[in-house]
Amino acid sequence: MIPFNKPYLTGKEAHYMYSAVFTGKLSGNGQYTQMCQNFFEQKYKFKKCLLTTSCTDALEMCALLLRIEPGDEIIIPSYTFVSTALAFIRQGAKVIFADSNTGNPNLDANQIESLITDRTKAIVPVHYAGIACDMDKIMEIAKKYNLFVVEDAAHSIDSYYISSKYGEKRALGSIGHLAAFSFHETKNIISGEGGMLAINDEQFVHRAEIIWEKGTNRAEFFRGEVNKYGWVDIGSSFLPSEVIAAFLWAQIEHLDEIQNRRKELWEQYYKGLIPLAEKGHFSLPKHSDNVTKNAHMFYLICNSLEERSNLLTYLKQCGILAVFHYLSLHISPYYYDKHDGRNLPNCDRYSDCIVRLPMFFELKFDEITRIVSSIQNFYLQI
């Protein structure tokens, strides 16, 4: 069976984890934490990075930093993972769902203005599959209405957006006021479970560190900036242990190698499947020329739910584990009766029709050939 995902180990993870244990500093914000954070700040030009135990935690920190309260409204795509909504709902906000684009599952920026009310506090674009949303338009709208932008960049490490307005190339997660990343085992670089908050607006930097450290100014104390520390704000225990950060550091050291390999695999999928897509058997993702891909995933879009179900069954019979993805949040059991009733047809189409194909560092080219051939055979039979 070709698995859907297989976590890649560089070979240094256990060594660095042992090193962290040997130092006797196992709690968070030690040497490896700071090495990881400094790397991301320098490479991607984030003003401040804080590792977290998950992307969900990073999003929850965003909600606290924005002082989200009951009655506030947050605009997000419905086609996303539950964490995008949950972080803000826990603070009492109401999520307002936007539909996806016709060509890819990203939030349709053309819908945003019609969803803004005097209670709107933030826009949360999700860069699905590491492909950028229309950040020029989103940031322009946010500025016009004095809103915050939180980039859900869970899929998006090492992916870029080239501003059509300013002509500059910027890393995803460096454009909005805040951003959240994931290092879950299915992502490009991993720590098993783990995430990161990226802060791009100076006003949030100081408070973020306090929220990260359970509402205390403990980090300032250990840097010698204050002579004692105490409880000064709300917060939680968001920082990961040094063991998790040490694992992540081993991945960071091989980031370019990992990315180059994944992009090669993505290109082989695309070249193999584009002839079938051109015949109308399914669609492949569409995006503008001013975005880059980080090869987080490769997916295709079937023409119906029945076709997708049959294709997944056929691939499994061929020894290939492909999967579908999210159920749109506006039709989820928890939020169904809270949604305003608007139809979101593109979100529903992606829920019914997306197929995610195996994608991991150790996937072999001949395995992709086998997967592509199996897909071709399926469509020859229908």
C-alpha positions as CSV (number, residue, x, y, z in Angstrom):
1,M,0.0,0.0,0.0
2,I,1.3,3.5,-0.9
3,P,0.4,5.5,2.2
4,F,-1.1,9.0,2.0
5,N,1.6,10.4,4.2
6,K,4.8,9.2,5.8
7,P,6.7,11.6,8.2
8,Y,10.2,12.2,7.0
9,L,13.1,12.0,9.4
10,T,16.4,13.7,8.5
11,G,18.4,11.6,10.8
12,K,19.3,14.3,13.3
13,E,16.1,14.5,15.2
14,A,17.0,12.0,17.9
15,H,20.5,13.5,18.3
16,Y,19.2,17.0,18.9
17,M,16.4,15.7,21.2
18,Y,19.1,13.9,23.2
19,S,21.1,17.1,23.3
20,A,18.1,19.1,24.6
21,V,17.6,16.5,27.3
22,F,21.3,16.4,28.2
23,T,21.3,20.2,28.8
24,G,18.8,19.8,31.6
25,K,16.6,22.5,30.0
26,L,13.4,20.7,28.9
27,S,10.7,23.3,29.3
28,G,10.1,25.8,26.5
29,N,11.9,28.9,25.3
30,G,15.4,27.4,25.5
31,Q,18.2,27.2,23.0
32,Y,16.4,25.2,20.3
33,T,13.3,27.2,20.6
34,Q,15.3,30.4,20.1
35,M,17.3,28.9,17.2
36,C,14.1,28.0,15.4
37,Q,12.4,31.3,16.0
38,N,15.5,33.3,14.9
39,F,15.7,31.2,11.7
40,F,12.1,32.0,10.7
41,E,12.4,35.6,11.5
42,Q,15.6,36.0,9.4
43,K,14.5,33.9,6.5
44,Y,10.9,35.1,6.1
45,K,11.2,38.6,7.6
46,F,8.6,38.1,10.3
47,K,9.0,40.7,13.0
48,K,8.7,38.1,15.8
49,C,8.1,34.4,15.9
50,L,6.9,32.3,18.9
51,L,6.8,28.5,18.6
52,T,3.6,26.9,19.9
53,T,2.3,23.4,20.6
54,S,0.1,23.6,17.5
55,C,-1.3,25.9,14.8
56,T,-4.5,25.9,16.8
57,D,-2.7,27.4,19.7
58,A,-1.2,30.0,17.5
59,L,-4.6,30.9,16.2
60,E,-5.9,31.1,19.8
61,M,-3.1,33.5,20.6
62,C,-4.2,35.6,17.6
63,A,-7.8,35.8,19.1
64,L,-6.4,36.9,22.4
65,L,-4.1,39.5,20.9
66,L,-6.9,41.0,18.9
67,R,-9.0,41.1,22.1
68,I,-11.9,39.3,20.4
69,E,-15.1,39.6,22.4
70,P,-18.7,38.3,22.2
71,G,-20.4,40.1,19.4
72,D,-17.3,40.5,17.2
73,E,-17.5,39.1,13.7
74,I,-14.7,37.3,11.9
75,I,-14.7,36.6,8.2
76,I,-13.2,33.2,7.3
77,P,-13.7,30.7,4.4
78,S,-16.0,27.8,5.2
79,Y,-13.8,25.4,3.5
80,T,-11.1,25.1,6.1
81,F,-10.1,23.1,9.2
82,V,-12.1,23.7,12.3
83,S,-9.3,25.4,14.2
84,T,-9.6,28.5,11.9
85,A,-13.1,29.1,13.3
86,L,-12.7,27.6,16.8
87,A,-10.0,29.9,18.0
88,F,-12.3,32.9,17.6
89,I,-15.6,31.2,18.6
90,R,-14.0,30.3,21.9
91,Q,-13.7,34.1,22.6
92,G,-17.4,34.5,21.8
93,A,-17.1,35.8,18.2
94,K,-19.4,35.0,15.4
95,V,-17.7,33.6,12.3
96,I,-19.1,34.8,9.0
97,F,-18.3,32.3,6.2
98,A,-17.2,33.3,2.8
99,D,-17.3,31.1,-0.3
100,S,-14.2,29.8,-2.0
101,N,-12.9,30.8,-5.4
102,T,-14.1,28.8,-8.4
103,G,-10.5,27.7,-9.3
104,N,-9.2,26.8,-5.9
105,P,-10.5,26.5,-2.3
106,N,-9.0,29.9,-1.1
107,L,-11.4,32.5,0.2
108,D,-13.0,34.6,-2.6
109,A,-11.7,38.1,-1.8
110,N,-14.4,39.6,-4.0
111,Q,-17.0,38.6,-1.5
112,I,-15.4,40.2,1.6
113,E,-16.8,43.7,1.4
114,S,-20.4,42.4,1.2
115,L,-19.9,40.5,4.5
116,I,-18.5,43.4,6.5
117,T,-20.6,45.0,9.2
118,D,-19.9,47.5,12.0
119,R,-19.1,44.4,14.2
120,T,-16.5,42.9,11.9
121,K,-13.1,42.7,13.6
122,A,-10.8,40.6,11.4
123,I,-10.4,38.7,8.1
124,V,-8.8,35.3,8.3
125,P,-7.6,34.1,4.8
126,V,-6.5,30.5,4.6
127,H,-3.8,29.7,2.1
128,Y,-5.0,26.3,1.1
129,A,-2.3,23.9,-0.1
130,G,0.3,26.7,0.4
131,I,-1.2,28.8,-2.4
132,A,-1.7,32.4,-1.6
133,C,-5.0,34.1,-1.4
134,D,-5.4,37.5,-3.1
135,M,-3.5,39.4,-0.4
136,D,-3.3,42.7,-2.2
137,K,-7.1,42.9,-2.3
138,I,-7.5,41.5,1.3
139,M,-5.1,44.0,2.8
140,E,-6.6,46.9,0.8
141,I,-10.1,46.0,2.2
142,A,-8.7,45.6,5.7
143,K,-7.1,49.0,5.5
144,K,-10.3,50.6,4.2
145,Y,-12.4,49.3,7.0
146,N,-9.8,49.3,9.8
147,L,-9.8,45.5,10.2
148,F,-7.1,43.1,11.2
149,V,-5.8,40.3,9.0
150,V,-4.7,36.9,10.4
151,E,-3.2,34.6,7.9
152,D,-3.9,30.9,8.5
153,A,-0.7,29.7,7.0
154,A,-0.9,26.1,8.3
155,H,0.0,24.8,4.9
156,S,2.2,27.5,3.8
157,I,5.8,27.4,5.1
158,D,8.2,28.5,2.4
159,S,5.5,29.7,0.0
160,Y,5.4,33.3,-1.4
161,Y,3.1,35.9,-2.8
162,I,4.3,38.5,-5.4
163,S,2.4,41.7,-4.9
164,S,0.9,42.9,-8.2
165,K,0.5,46.3,-6.6
166,Y,4.0,46.7,-5.2
167,G,6.0,44.1,-7.2
168,E,7.6,42.7,-4.0
169,K,7.9,39.0,-3.2
170,R,6.8,38.2,0.4
171,A,6.6,35.0,2.3
172,L,3.1,33.9,3.2
173,G,2.5,34.7,6.9
174,S,4.5,38.0,6.6
175,I,1.7,40.1,5.0
176,G,-1.1,40.1,7.6
177,H,-0.9,41.6,11.0
178,L,-0.6,38.0,12.5
179,A,-0.1,34.5,11.1
180,A,-0.3,30.9,12.3
181,F,1.8,28.0,11.0
182,S,1.6,24.2,11.5
183,F,4.4,21.6,12.0
184,H,2.0,18.7,12.2
185,E,3.3,15.4,10.9
186,T,1.5,15.9,7.6
187,K,3.2,19.3,6.8
188,N,6.4,20.0,4.8
189,I,8.6,20.3,7.9
190,I,7.3,18.7,11.1
191,S,7.7,18.2,14.8
192,G,4.9,15.7,15.3
193,E,2.6,18.3,16.7
194,G,3.6,21.9,16.7
195,G,3.0,25.3,15.4
196,M,4.2,28.9,15.3
197,L,2.8,32.4,15.7
198,A,4.3,35.0,13.4
199,I,3.8,38.6,14.4
200,N,4.2,41.4,11.8
201,D,2.6,44.3,13.6
202,E,4.8,45.9,16.2
203,Q,1.9,46.6,18.5
204,F,1.4,42.9,19.3
205,V,5.0,41.9,19.9
206,H,5.3,42.6,23.6
207,R,1.9,41.3,24.6
208,A,2.3,38.1,22.5
209,E,5.2,37.0,24.6
210,I,3.2,37.6,27.8
211,I,0.2,35.6,26.5
212,W,2.6,32.8,25.4
213,E,4.0,32.6,29.0
214,K,0.7,32.1,30.8
215,G,0.0,35.8,31.2
216,T,3.3,36.5,32.9
217,N,6.4,38.6,32.1
218,R,8.6,35.5,32.8
219,A,10.5,35.8,29.5
220,E,11.5,39.4,30.3
221,F,12.7,38.2,33.7
222,F,14.9,35.5,32.3
223,R,16.4,38.1,29.9
224,G,17.2,40.3,32.9
225,E,14.8,43.1,31.7
226,V,12.8,43.0,35.0
227,N,13.9,42.0,38.5
228,K,10.9,39.8,39.2
229,Y,8.0,38.4,37.2
230,G,4.3,38.0,37.9
231,W,0.9,37.7,36.5
232,V,0.2,40.7,34.3
233,D,-2.3,39.6,31.6
234,I,-4.4,36.7,30.4
235,G,-2.7,33.9,28.6
236,S,-2.0,30.1,28.7
237,S,0.8,27.6,28.3
238,F,1.3,27.9,24.6
239,L,5.0,27.2,24.3
240,P,6.3,23.7,23.4
241,S,9.0,21.9,25.2
242,E,12.7,22.0,24.0
243,V,12.4,18.4,22.9
244,I,9.8,19.4,20.2
245,A,11.9,22.4,19.2
246,A,15.0,20.2,18.9
247,F,13.1,17.9,16.6
248,L,12.0,20.8,14.5
249,W,15.5,22.2,14.2
250,A,16.6,19.0,12.5
251,Q,13.9,19.5,9.9
252,I,14.8,23.2,9.5
253,E,18.4,22.3,8.6
254,H,17.1,20.2,5.7
255,L,14.3,22.7,4.6
256,D,15.7,23.3,1.1
257,E,16.3,19.6,0.4
258,I,12.8,18.8,1.6
259,Q,11.2,21.5,-0.5
260,N,13.2,20.7,-3.7
261,R,12.1,17.0,-3.5
262,R,8.4,17.8,-2.8
263,K,8.4,20.2,-5.8
264,E,9.9,17.5,-8.1
265,L,7.1,15.1,-7.0
266,W,4.4,17.8,-7.5
267,E,5.7,18.5,-11.0
268,Q,5.6,14.8,-11.9
269,Y,2.0,14.5,-10.7
270,Y,1.0,17.6,-12.8
271,K,2.7,16.4,-16.0
272,G,1.1,13.0,-15.6
273,L,-2.4,14.2,-14.9
274,I,-2.8,17.3,-17.0
275,P,-3.8,15.3,-20.2
276,L,-6.7,13.8,-18.3
277,A,-7.7,17.1,-16.9
278,E,-7.7,18.6,-20.4
279,K,-10.1,15.9,-21.4
280,G,-12.5,17.1,-18.6
281,H,-12.2,14.0,-16.4
282,F,-11.4,16.2,-13.4
283,S,-10.0,19.7,-12.7
284,L,-6.5,20.6,-11.4
285,P,-6.0,23.6,-9.1
286,K,-5.8,27.0,-10.8
287,H,-4.0,30.0,-9.4
288,S,-2.6,33.3,-10.6
289,D,1.0,33.8,-11.8
290,N,2.0,35.9,-8.8
291,V,2.0,33.0,-6.3
292,T,4.5,30.3,-5.7
293,K,3.7,26.7,-4.6
294,N,5.5,24.9,-1.8
295,A,4.2,21.5,-2.8
296,H,2.4,20.9,0.5
297,M,-0.1,18.7,-1.3
298,F,-1.3,17.6,-4.7
299,Y,-5.0,17.3,-5.2
300,L,-7.5,17.0,-8.0
301,I,-11.2,18.0,-8.2
302,C,-13.6,15.3,-9.4
303,N,-16.9,16.2,-11.1
304,S,-19.2,14.7,-8.5
305,L,-19.3,13.2,-5.0
306,E,-20.2,9.8,-6.5
307,E,-17.2,9.9,-8.9
308,R,-14.9,10.8,-6.0
309,S,-16.1,8.0,-3.9
310,N,-15.6,5.5,-6.7
311,L,-12.1,6.8,-7.4
312,L,-11.0,6.6,-3.8
313,T,-12.4,3.0,-3.6
314,Y,-10.6,2.1,-6.9
315,L,-7.3,3.5,-5.7
316,K,-7.5,1.7,-2.4
317,Q,-8.1,-1.6,-4.4
318,C,-4.9,-0.7,-6.3
319,G,-3.0,-0.3,-3.1
320,I,-3.0,3.5,-3.0
321,L,-4.4,5.5,-0.1
322,A,-5.8,8.7,-1.3
323,V,-8.2,10.8,0.9
324,F,-10.7,13.6,0.8
325,H,-10.4,16.7,3.0
326,Y,-12.7,19.0,5.0
327,L,-16.4,19.1,5.4
328,S,-17.4,22.7,4.9
329,L,-17.9,24.3,8.4
330,H,-21.2,26.0,7.6
331,I,-22.8,22.6,7.2
332,S,-21.0,20.9,10.1
333,P,-23.2,19.6,12.9
334,Y,-21.9,22.2,15.4
335,Y,-22.4,25.3,13.3
336,Y,-25.3,24.3,11.0
337,D,-28.0,26.1,12.9
338,K,-25.8,29.1,13.6
339,H,-25.1,29.8,9.9
340,D,-27.1,32.6,8.2
341,G,-28.4,30.3,5.5
342,R,-26.3,31.7,2.6
343,N,-25.4,29.1,0.0
344,L,-21.7,28.6,-0.5
345,P,-21.6,26.4,-3.6
346,N,-17.9,26.4,-4.2
347,C,-17.1,25.3,-0.6
348,D,-19.7,22.5,-1.0
349,R,-18.1,21.4,-4.3
350,Y,-14.6,21.1,-2.7
351,S,-16.1,19.2,0.2
352,D,-17.7,16.7,-2.2
353,C,-15.0,16.5,-4.9
354,I,-11.4,17.1,-3.8
355,V,-9.1,14.1,-3.8
356,R,-5.7,14.4,-2.1
357,L,-3.1,12.1,-3.5
358,P,-0.1,10.7,-1.6
359,M,2.6,13.3,-1.0
360,F,5.7,12.8,1.2
361,F,9.4,13.2,0.8
362,E,10.2,9.5,0.4
363,L,7.5,8.9,-2.3
364,K,9.3,7.5,-5.3
365,F,8.9,8.6,-8.9
366,D,7.8,5.1,-10.0
367,E,5.1,5.2,-7.3
368,I,3.7,8.4,-8.8
369,T,3.8,6.7,-12.2
370,R,1.8,3.9,-10.7
371,I,-0.7,6.3,-9.1
372,V,-1.2,8.3,-12.3
373,S,-1.6,5.0,-14.3
374,S,-4.3,3.8,-11.8
375,I,-6.2,7.1,-12.2
376,Q,-6.0,6.8,-16.0
377,N,-7.3,3.2,-15.8
378,F,-10.2,4.3,-13.6
379,Y,-11.3,6.9,-16.1
380,L,-11.0,4.5,-19.0
381,Q,-13.6,2.3,-17.2
382,I,-16.3,5.0,-16.8
